[in-house]
Amino acid sequence: MKNLQTDYLDVLLLHRPSPLYDPSEVARAFDHLKQSGKVRYFGVSNFTPQQTKTLQSYLDQDMITNQIEISVNCLEHFDNGNIDYLLEKHMHPMAWSPLAGGKLFSSATKDRMPLLEVIHAIGAELSTDIATVMYAWLLKHPVGIMPIVGSGKIERLKDAVNAQSVALTDEQWFRIYEATLGHEVA
């Protein structure tokens, strides 16, 4: 905190639980940090729904986020129950690697070409670039996904900001979703 020149952190995340982590010890540490005014809110990173539930059961305050990998190329949290759990608990996930680690900006692998084609087509429909479409896809979801822009490129920051004013239709959102899945959603 000294290096950040601040007296407190807005949010502190516990990153990936160790198989040996003790939720009661984490709860005591969180309580101490909160009571001392050093941290306002807590969350987790890369936790499963059950791991989040377990830790939450030990805490006196509600956690506010789970930082997970979500992108047009990574849908696992739609299938593993995380998105449903986060919706239920009114927790907004932070999305790390929201642009799929840049994989779709260079030579996309053969299996990702249909996805890339759909994103380009939607970008053309909306008169915007594919990065903005990818951010807009995340922002449209009702769970309130907060993309973490990890790029050092100013253009990627601008894309993220511009995505806030891009209104994907439900049909466009599902075209991207289905392109990633490789089949239509019934």
BELBEL-V474548 format. One record per residue. N is the residue number from 0. RES is the residue in one letter. D_CENTER is the distance of its C-alpha to the mean C-alpha in whole Angstrom. Layout:
N;RES;D_CENTER
N;RES;D_CENTER
This chain:
0;M;25
1;K;28
2;N;26
3;L;24
4;Q;27
5;T;26
6;D;27
7;Y;24
8;L;20
9;D;18
10;V;15
11;L;16
12;L;13
13;L;15
14;H;14
15;R;15
16;P;18
17;S;21
18;P;23
19;L;26
20;Y;24
21;D;25
22;P;23
23;S;26
24;E;27
25;V;23
26;A;24
27;R;27
28;A;25
29;F;23
30;D;26
31;H;27
32;L;25
33;K;24
34;Q;28
35;S;29
36;G;27
37;K;25
38;V;21
39;R;20
40;Y;17
41;F;16
42;G;13
43;V;12
44;S;10
45;N;10
46;F;12
47;T;14
48;P;14
49;Q;18
50;Q;17
51;T;15
52;K;18
53;T;21
54;L;20
55;Q;19
56;S;23
57;Y;24
58;L;23
59;D;25
60;Q;22
61;D;18
62;M;15
63;I;13
64;T;9
65;N;8
66;Q;6
67;I;5
68;E;6
69;I;5
70;S;8
71;V;11
72;N;12
73;C;10
74;L;11
75;E;12
76;H;10
77;F;11
78;D;15
79;N;14
80;G;14
81;N;11
82;I;10
83;D;14
84;Y;14
85;L;11
86;L;13
87;E;16
88;K;16
89;H;14
90;M;11
91;H;8
92;P;5
93;M;4
94;A;2
95;W;5
96;S;8
97;P;7
98;L;11
99;A;11
100;G;13
101;G;15
102;K;17
103;L;18
104;F;19
105;S;22
106;S;24
107;A;22
108;T;23
109;K;25
110;D;23
111;R;20
112;M;23
113;P;23
114;L;19
115;L;20
116;E;23
117;V;21
118;I;19
119;H;22
120;A;24
121;I;22
122;G;21
123;A;25
124;E;25
125;L;23
126;S;25
127;T;22
128;D;20
129;I;18
130;A;15
131;T;15
132;V;15
133;M;12
134;Y;10
135;A;13
136;W;12
137;L;8
138;L;10
139;K;12
140;H;11
141;P;12
142;V;10
143;G;9
144;I;5
145;M;6
146;P;5
147;I;7
148;V;10
149;G;12
150;S;15
151;G;18
152;K;19
153;I;20
154;E;20
155;R;16
156;L;16
157;K;18
158;D;16
159;A;13
160;V;16
161;N;18
162;A;15
163;Q;15
164;S;19
165;V;18
166;A;19
167;L;18
168;T;20
169;D;19
170;E;22
171;Q;20
172;W;16
173;F;18
174;R;20
175;I;17
176;Y;16
177;E;19
178;A;20
179;T;17
180;L;18
181;G;22
182;H;23
183;E;24
184;V;22
185;A;25
